């Protein structure tokens, strides 16, 4: 399977290199990190899967499906295990959309998630304005994004990681066209047998 070349999952290293600088422009104005906790977290990768997220930070409240305009999804973030992880980057084209799910987290859960996501060593936590699909209301939420030095467009995700992203996309009922784009992303087997078994066991319990 080849990497996707659609406008949804578009391999654009140059665009990602400027992710940190352009990301600030997406908020349009200065937004609070969380406002008053608990706050909203926009999950667009493997954490869309409620089972994966709850295995990390315990029970969370699903607020609903949300949409971030002017960005695209990639799997080029350098993972600590040597594989590709989900990332987003700004394109400036508001026809480009990233779908995700909003979860309500308390401050303790957010701090735990920072550790899992390796904040300061890959992902940065940022605040954006996204649209809650059920009401079309614009809300501010935090998400994780990796600047260019933490990305590599030659990386592929492990099969179990892509499966978590797919499981989350299906659980949250993302559009079928978006799910198909994720399916088109090439993935490789994890050479670490124990890690593969651990994640496969968790996947077995996904909705």
C-alpha positions in Angstrom: 0.0 0.0 0.0 1.3 3.4 -0.9 1.2 6.6 1.1 -1.9 8.6 0.5 -1.5 11.5 -1.8 -5.0 13.0 -1.4 -5.6 16.5 -0.1 -6.6 15.0 3.2 -3.4 13.2 4.1 -1.0 15.2 2.1 2.8 14.7 2.3 4.1 18.2 2.6 7.3 18.4 4.6 7.8 22.0 3.7 4.5 23.0 5.1 5.2 21.0 8.3 8.5 22.8 8.8 6.6 26.0 9.4 4.0 24.4 11.6 5.0 26.2 14.8 5.0 29.6 13.3 1.8 29.2 11.2 -0.1 27.4 14.0 -0.4 30.6 16.0 -2.2 32.2 13.1 -4.9 29.6 13.3 -6.2 30.9 16.6 -6.8 34.4 15.1 -6.4 35.8 18.6 -4.9 34.9 21.9 -6.7 32.1 23.5 -6.4 30.7 27.0 -4.7 27.3 27.3 -7.7 25.7 28.9 -9.8 28.5 30.3 -11.0 27.2 33.6 -10.5 23.5 34.1 -11.9 21.2 33.1 -11.2 22.1 29.5 -11.5 20.6 26.0 -8.9 18.4 24.3 -9.1 17.9 20.5 -8.0 14.3 19.7 -7.3 13.7 16.0 -5.0 10.6 16.1 -5.0 7.4 18.1 -6.5 9.1 21.1 -9.8 9.4 19.3 -10.2 5.8 20.5 -11.8 6.1 23.9 -10.3 2.8 25.1 -6.8 4.0 24.2 -7.3 7.4 25.9 -8.9 6.0 29.0 -6.1 3.4 29.4 -3.8 6.4 29.7 -5.7 9.0 31.8 -8.9 7.2 33.1 -12.5 8.0 32.4 -13.2 11.0 30.1 -16.3 12.8 28.9 -16.9 12.7 25.1 -18.2 16.2 24.1 -18.6 15.4 20.4 -17.2 15.4 17.0 -15.3 18.6 15.9 -13.7 20.0 12.8 -10.5 22.0 12.4 -10.2 24.0 9.2 -7.1 25.0 7.3 -5.1 22.0 8.5 -4.2 18.5 7.2 -3.4 15.2 8.8 -0.2 13.3 8.4 1.6 10.3 10.0 5.0 11.8 9.9 5.7 12.7 13.5 8.8 10.9 14.8 7.7 8.4 17.4 10.0 7.2 20.2 9.6 3.7 18.8 10.9 4.7 15.4 7.6 4.7 13.7 5.3 7.5 12.3 2.7 9.0 14.5 -0.2 11.4 13.7 0.5 15.1 13.3 -1.3 18.0 11.8 0.1 21.0 9.9 -1.4 24.3 8.7 -2.0 24.7 4.9 -3.9 28.0 5.0 -6.5 26.4 2.8 -9.8 26.3 4.7 -11.1 23.6 2.3 -8.7 21.3 4.1 -10.2 19.8 7.3 -9.0 17.7 10.2 -11.7 15.8 12.0 -11.4 14.9 15.7 -13.2 14.3 18.9 -13.5 16.8 21.8 -12.9 15.3 25.2 -13.3 17.2 28.5 -10.3 16.8 30.7 -9.4 18.0 34.1 -6.0 19.5 34.8 -4.6 16.3 36.2 -5.6 14.4 33.2 -4.1 17.0 30.9 -0.8 16.8 32.7 -0.8 13.0 32.5 -1.5 13.3 28.8 1.4 15.7 28.4 3.7 13.0 29.7 2.3 10.4 27.3 2.6 12.7 24.4 6.2 13.7 25.3 5.5 17.5 25.5 8.8 19.3 25.0 10.4 16.4 23.3 8.3 16.2 20.1 4.7 17.4 20.5 3.9 20.8 21.7 0.5 21.6 23.4 -1.3 24.4 21.6 -4.8 26.0 21.7 -6.9 26.3 18.6 -10.5 27.2 17.7 -12.5 24.4 16.2 -16.1 23.8 15.3 -18.3 21.4 17.3 -20.1 19.6 14.6 -23.4 19.0 16.4 -24.1 22.7 17.0 -21.6 24.5 14.6 -20.4 26.4 17.7 -16.8 27.5 17.7 -14.9 26.5 20.8 -11.3 26.7 21.9 -9.5 23.4 22.7 -6.0 22.2 23.2 -4.3 19.7 20.9 -0.8 18.3 20.3 1.3 19.3 17.3 4.9 18.6 16.3 7.1 21.2 14.5 9.2 20.3 11.5 12.3 19.1 13.3 10.2 16.3 14.9 8.8 15.1 11.6 10.1 12.8 8.9 8.0 12.1 5.8 9.8 8.7 5.2 8.3 7.2 8.4 5.4 4.8 8.4 3.1 4.0 11.3 2.9 0.6 12.8 -0.1 -1.4 11.9 -1.5 -1.4 15.5 -1.1 2.4 15.6 -3.0 3.0 12.4 -5.6 0.5 13.7 -6.1 2.7 16.8 -6.7 5.7 14.6 -9.1 3.8 12.4 -10.9 2.4 15.5 -11.3 5.9 16.9 -12.5 7.3 13.6 -15.2 4.6 13.3 -16.2 4.9 17.0 -16.6 8.6 16.6 -18.4 8.1 13.2 -16.1 10.3 11.1 -17.1 10.6 7.5 -16.5 7.5 5.4 -14.3 9.4 2.9 -12.1 10.5 5.8 -11.9 6.9 7.1 -10.9 5.6 3.6 -8.1 8.2 3.5 -6.7 6.8 6.8 -7.0 3.2 5.4 -4.9 4.2 2.4 -2.0 5.2 4.6 0.7 2.5 4.4 1.7 0.8 7.7 4.4 -1.7 8.7 4.6 -4.5 11.3 6.0 -3.7 14.7 9.2 -5.7 15.2 8.7 -5.5 19.0 6.6 -8.6 19.6 5.7 -7.8 23.2 4.6 -4.2 22.3 2.6 -5.5 19.3 0.8 -8.1 21.5 0.1 -5.4 24.2 -1.5 -3.0 21.8 -3.3 -5.7 19.9 -4.9 -6.9 23.1 -6.1 -3.3 23.9 -7.4 -3.0 20.3 -9.5 -6.2 20.8 -11.6 -4.2 23.3 -12.3 -1.2 21.0 -15.9 -0.6 20.0 
